[in-house]
Amino acid sequence: MGINSENDVAANLQIGPTTLGMVRIYVEGDGIDLPLDFDPDEAEDIAEELRAAAALARKMGKKKR
């Protein structure tokens, strides 16, 4: 499965701080229980990547119309 492959897998996503000063992205679904911890700087880098991907996705969506 690649980033452009569609699928019908459902999962819950939770994001929040831990008591140890980390940022946790927690993915839970059918057969999936995945806690991912990042230091605050890494979390900000991920947030920037998400914003950039969202901006590109918006542009790509507009081109199809």
C-alpha positions as CSV (number, residue, x, y, z in Angstrom):
1,M,0.0,0.0,0.0
2,G,1.4,3.4,-1.0
3,I,0.4,6.9,-0.1
4,N,-1.8,7.1,-3.2
5,S,-3.5,3.8,-2.7
6,E,-7.1,4.0,-1.6
7,N,-8.3,1.6,1.0
8,D,-11.2,1.2,3.4
9,V,-9.2,0.7,6.6
10,A,-10.7,2.7,9.5
11,A,-8.7,3.9,12.5
12,N,-9.0,6.4,15.3
13,L,-6.3,9.1,15.7
14,Q,-5.6,10.9,18.9
15,I,-2.9,13.6,19.4
16,G,-1.9,15.1,22.7
17,P,0.9,15.7,25.2
18,T,2.3,13.0,27.5
19,T,3.3,13.5,31.2
20,L,6.9,13.1,30.1
21,G,6.8,16.2,27.9
22,M,6.4,14.4,24.6
23,V,3.7,14.7,21.9
24,R,1.9,11.4,21.3
25,I,0.2,10.5,18.0
26,Y,-1.9,7.5,18.9
27,V,-3.4,5.3,16.1
28,E,-6.0,2.7,17.0
29,G,-7.9,0.5,14.7
30,D,-8.7,-3.1,13.8
31,G,-5.5,-4.9,14.8
32,I,-3.6,-1.6,15.2
33,D,-2.5,-0.1,18.5
34,L,0.3,2.3,17.7
35,P,1.6,5.0,20.1
36,L,4.1,7.3,18.4
37,D,6.0,9.7,20.7
38,F,7.8,12.8,19.4
39,D,9.7,15.6,21.2
40,P,8.1,19.0,20.7
41,D,10.5,20.1,18.0
42,E,9.8,16.9,16.0
43,A,6.0,17.4,16.5
44,E,6.3,21.0,15.1
45,D,8.2,19.6,12.1
46,I,5.4,17.1,11.5
47,A,2.8,19.8,11.8
48,E,4.6,21.9,9.2
49,E,4.7,18.8,6.9
50,L,0.9,18.3,7.4
51,R,0.2,22.0,6.6
52,A,2.3,21.8,3.4
53,A,0.6,18.5,2.3
54,A,-2.8,20.1,3.0
55,A,-1.9,23.1,0.9
56,L,-0.8,20.9,-2.0
57,A,-3.8,18.7,-1.7
58,R,-6.1,21.8,-2.0
59,K,-4.3,22.9,-5.2
60,M,-4.6,19.4,-6.7
61,G,-8.3,19.2,-5.8
62,K,-8.9,22.6,-7.5
63,K,-7.1,21.4,-10.7
64,K,-9.5,18.5,-11.1
65,R,-12.6,20.7,-11.1
